[in-house]
Amino acid sequence: MARDSRLDRWLSELVATPGLTAIRDLAEARRVLLDDALQGVELVARYEGRIVDVGSGGGTPGVPLAVSLPDREVVLLEANERKCEFLRGWESEFPNLGVVRGRAVGHVVGERAAAGHQQQRGEHGGPDAPADDIASRHHPTLAADGAPADRWTSASRHGEHRRPR
């Protein structure tokens, strides 16, 4: 993927904004918050539908996914209003990005709720409409040898958890 100046600006502001990340070094932030998030693009691209970044914090992995998959709607779901304010500032930069303040527990995921939700929100819904797929980056995870390892999983519309091969 070609370097996108919007991601550079987002990452710089993320590092500069107190309370969003403990990382203060921009090169380290690029490695940990951006490059690592981009590792999930191939997995997430295999599935169709809306992407929800649960507990988005400062926007990773959702913002990098929105840039990498411009034809997919990406919803940043975050419970902290202060973090949501930061994220909302980026909605105009990334047209496929939406921010919802809330917790995963309060949101219905999958086809089971789609019909009822469309009645409430209209045919196209909004950023808080049900998601077909949730991408989640879990860490720290221990590899077989006990070393820390990152793991991406995708919860399908049927509630299954799939790991990359």
Secondary structure, DSSP 8 states (H G I E B T S, - for coil): ----HHHHHHHHHHHHSTTS-S---HHHHIIIIIIHHHTTHHHHHTS-S-EEEET-TTTTTHHHHHHH-TTS-EEEEES-HHHHHHHHTTTTT-TTEEEEES-GGGS--SGGGHHHHHHHH-TT--TTS--SEEEEEEEEEE-TTS-EEEEEEEE-TTS-EE---
